[in-house]
Amino acid sequence: MAQNIHQAFTLRTPHGNVTFTPLGNNPPIPRGTPRKAMPVERWGKSWGAQIFVGLNIGDDEVFTAEQVRDAVLRIRTEQLERWGGSDIEHGASVKPQFGYWGKVRGEVRERSVAIQIESLSGESAEVDANGQVSGTFIDHISALIQQLAVEFEQDAVFAQIHRYGTVMETLAAKTEAR
């Protein structure tokens, strides 16, 4: 006899933790099933980060947006599991783009990705009297861009930390050859 196993999970929101435990047999809703719009929920003001990662090494395009997306997913999952357990919801949007980087003359033109991360999991961040941002979210984003810079062999990976639509701080994780 088949047994239905239902996993409970907890979502951390700005209004506290919400635990959901499915009851009974809950098959997935088939595609094309009409849906009813529900009221929009206000989850408060979250912190976010926009991260920029190049796909080139020198003049050669070596990496893909999908590889960066997979690395971000792996690193963020590891971070959040260590921080708060395996039931934390998180996500990122990875947008391919084309840009340039460098000095006025001799810039490098390359494809890159912009990664948008919103902290919906309750990671903390605060601004001190000097305008410095600190907290768990900043620590996680700093570690993420350091790891991305090393894994994708970039001279630098940048992150803009924002709140309320305003850039609060820009971080740069640089590398050098050993």
Sequence and secondary structure as in RCSB ss.txt:
>XXXX:A:sequence
MAQNIHQAFTLRTPHGNVTFTPLGNNPPIPRGTPRKAMPVERWGKSWGAQIFVGLNIGDDEVFTAEQVRDAVLRI
RTEQLERWGGSDIEHGASVKPQFGYWGKVRGEVRERSVAIQIESLSGESAEVDANGQVSGTFIDHISALIQQLAV
EFEQDAVFAQIHRYGTVMETLAAKTEAR
>XXXX:A:secstr
        EEEEETTEEEEE   S      TT              EEEEEEEE EETTEE   HHHHHHHHHHH
HHHHHHHHH TT    EEEEEEEEEESSSSS EEEEEEEEEEE  S    EE TTS EESHHHHHHHHHHHHHHH
HTT SEEEEEEEETTEEEEEEEEE    
